[in-house]
Amino acid sequence: MPTEANLTGHVRIQAHTDDLETARKYYQDALGLELVEVFDPDHCMMLHLTGNTYIEIVHDPAKAGGAEMAVQVESIEEAHRRFRGGVDGDPYSTAWGDRQLQATDPAGNRITFFEKVH
């Protein structure tokens, strides 16, 4: 089992799309994420989500729309303001007391932003 000493802490979440340019526009323009690297303009790119977490978008129509991501945030209201252009509605409370916000990209990949409420 890996120990903390040999892990870099860099996390990449992979999501697949059937249209890389539409995905880029959504993540950059609607969610405001920074495009960090384009590995291949017709196949793969990486965007910075938060902290040490990145979303890698891969052009693969057969797998498009299957990613489910959950990202903890300090403030769901701040996340709502930051990602307003790309979210599916307003923050809501869960039965277990968290506050959540959903975002779904054009391919159907879903990001749940959540705030732990104590």
C-alpha positions as a Markdown table, in Angstrom:
| # | Residue | x | y | z |
|---|---|---|---|---|
| 1 | Met | 0.0 | 0.0 | 0.0 |
| 2 | Pro | 1.4 | 3.4 | -0.9 |
| 3 | Thr | 2.4 | 5.7 | 1.9 |
| 4 | Glu | 1.9 | 9.4 | 2.1 |
| 5 | Ala | 5.6 | 9.9 | 1.4 |
| 6 | Asn | 5.4 | 8.6 | -2.1 |
| 7 | Leu | 2.2 | 10.3 | -3.2 |
| 8 | Thr | 2.3 | 13.7 | -4.8 |
| 9 | Gly | -1.2 | 14.7 | -3.8 |
| 10 | His | -2.0 | 15.8 | -7.4 |
| 11 | Val | -5.5 | 14.4 | -8.2 |
| 12 | Arg | -6.9 | 14.1 | -11.8 |
| 13 | Ile | -10.5 | 13.3 | -12.3 |
| 14 | Gln | -11.2 | 12.0 | -15.8 |
| 15 | Ala | -14.4 | 12.8 | -17.6 |
| 16 | His | -15.3 | 11.7 | -21.2 |
| 17 | Thr | -17.0 | 13.8 | -23.8 |
| 18 | Asp | -18.3 | 13.5 | -27.4 |
| 19 | Asp | -17.4 | 17.1 | -28.2 |
| 20 | Leu | -14.1 | 18.4 | -26.8 |
| 21 | Glu | -14.7 | 22.0 | -27.9 |
| 22 | Thr | -18.1 | 22.2 | -26.3 |
| 23 | Ala | -16.7 | 20.7 | -23.1 |
| 24 | Arg | -13.8 | 23.2 | -23.1 |
| 25 | Lys | -16.3 | 26.1 | -23.5 |
| 26 | Tyr | -18.4 | 24.8 | -20.6 |
| 27 | Tyr | -15.6 | 24.3 | -18.2 |
| 28 | Gln | -13.8 | 27.5 | -19.1 |
| 29 | Asp | -16.6 | 29.9 | -19.8 |
| 30 | Ala | -19.5 | 28.6 | -17.7 |
| 31 | Leu | -17.5 | 27.3 | -14.7 |
| 32 | Gly | -14.6 | 29.6 | -15.0 |
| 33 | Leu | -11.9 | 26.9 | -14.7 |
| 34 | Glu | -8.4 | 27.5 | -15.9 |
| 35 | Leu | -7.2 | 25.5 | -18.9 |
| 36 | Val | -3.9 | 24.1 | -17.7 |
| 37 | Glu | -2.7 | 21.9 | -20.6 |
| 38 | Val | -3.9 | 20.5 | -23.9 |
| 39 | Phe | -2.3 | 17.1 | -24.4 |
| 40 | Asp | -3.8 | 16.7 | -27.9 |
| 41 | Pro | -6.2 | 19.3 | -29.3 |
| 42 | Asp | -8.4 | 16.5 | -30.7 |
| 43 | His | -8.3 | 14.2 | -27.7 |
| 44 | Cys | -7.5 | 15.5 | -24.2 |
| 45 | Met | -7.1 | 18.6 | -22.1 |
| 46 | Met | -6.7 | 19.3 | -18.4 |
| 47 | Leu | -8.4 | 22.1 | -16.4 |
| 48 | His | -7.7 | 23.2 | -12.8 |
| 49 | Leu | -10.7 | 22.6 | -10.5 |
| 50 | Thr | -9.4 | 23.6 | -7.0 |
| 51 | Gly | -6.3 | 23.1 | -4.9 |
| 52 | Asn | -4.5 | 20.1 | -6.2 |
| 53 | Thr | -7.5 | 18.7 | -8.1 |
| 54 | Tyr | -7.8 | 18.8 | -11.9 |
| 55 | Ile | -10.4 | 17.6 | -14.4 |
| 56 | Glu | -9.0 | 15.8 | -17.4 |
| 57 | Ile | -11.5 | 15.9 | -20.3 |
| 58 | Val | -11.0 | 13.1 | -22.9 |
| 59 | His | -12.7 | 12.9 | -26.3 |
| 60 | Asp | -14.3 | 9.4 | -26.2 |
| 61 | Pro | -17.9 | 9.4 | -27.4 |
| 62 | Ala | -18.4 | 5.8 | -26.3 |
| 63 | Lys | -17.8 | 6.7 | -22.6 |
| 64 | Ala | -19.3 | 10.3 | -22.7 |
| 65 | Gly | -21.3 | 11.3 | -19.7 |
| 66 | Gly | -20.4 | 8.7 | -17.2 |
| 67 | Ala | -18.4 | 10.6 | -14.6 |
| 68 | Glu | -19.7 | 11.5 | -11.2 |
| 69 | Met | -17.5 | 13.8 | -9.2 |
| 70 | Ala | -17.9 | 15.1 | -5.6 |
| 71 | Val | -15.9 | 18.1 | -4.4 |
| 72 | Gln | -15.9 | 19.4 | -0.9 |
| 73 | Val | -15.9 | 23.2 | -0.6 |
| 74 | Glu | -15.6 | 25.5 | 2.4 |
| 75 | Ser | -18.7 | 27.5 | 1.4 |
| 76 | Ile | -21.5 | 26.3 | -0.9 |
| 77 | Glu | -22.7 | 29.9 | -1.3 |
| 78 | Glu | -19.2 | 30.9 | -2.5 |
| 79 | Ala | -19.2 | 27.9 | -4.9 |
| 80 | His | -22.6 | 28.9 | -6.2 |
| 81 | Arg | -21.3 | 32.5 | -6.9 |
| 82 | Arg | -18.1 | 31.2 | -8.5 |
| 83 | Phe | -19.7 | 28.5 | -10.7 |
| 84 | Arg | -23.1 | 30.3 | -11.3 |
| 85 | Gly | -22.9 | 30.1 | -15.1 |
| 86 | Gly | -22.6 | 26.3 | -15.1 |
| 87 | Val | -24.7 | 25.0 | -12.2 |
| 88 | Asp | -28.1 | 23.2 | -12.4 |
| 89 | Gly | -29.9 | 25.4 | -9.8 |
| 90 | Asp | -29.5 | 26.7 | -6.3 |
| 91 | Pro | -27.8 | 25.0 | -3.3 |
| 92 | Tyr | -29.9 | 22.6 | -1.3 |
| 93 | Ser | -29.7 | 20.7 | 2.0 |
| 94 | Thr | -29.5 | 17.0 | 2.1 |
| 95 | Ala | -31.2 | 14.6 | 4.5 |
| 96 | Trp | -27.8 | 14.1 | 6.3 |
| 97 | Gly | -27.3 | 17.8 | 6.7 |
| 98 | Asp | -24.8 | 18.7 | 4.0 |
| 99 | Arg | -25.4 | 21.6 | 1.6 |
| 100 | Gln | -25.0 | 20.7 | -2.1 |
| 101 | Leu | -24.9 | 22.1 | -5.5 |
| 102 | Gln | -25.0 | 20.2 | -8.8 |
| 103 | Ala | -23.3 | 21.0 | -12.2 |
| 104 | Thr | -23.8 | 18.9 | -15.3 |
| 105 | Asp | -21.6 | 19.3 | -18.3 |
| 106 | Pro | -23.0 | 19.1 | -21.9 |
| 107 | Ala | -22.0 | 15.4 | -22.1 |
| 108 | Gly | -23.8 | 14.5 | -18.9 |
| 109 | Asn | -20.8 | 14.3 | -16.5 |
| 110 | Arg | -21.9 | 15.5 | -13.1 |
| 111 | Ile | -20.1 | 17.4 | -10.4 |
| 112 | Thr | -21.5 | 17.7 | -6.9 |
| 113 | Phe | -20.1 | 20.5 | -4.8 |
| 114 | Phe | -20.8 | 19.9 | -1.1 |
| 115 | Glu | -20.3 | 21.7 | 2.2 |
| 116 | Lys | -20.2 | 19.7 | 5.4 |
| 117 | Val | -22.4 | 21.4 | 7.9 |
| 118 | His | -21.7 | 20.5 | 11.5 |
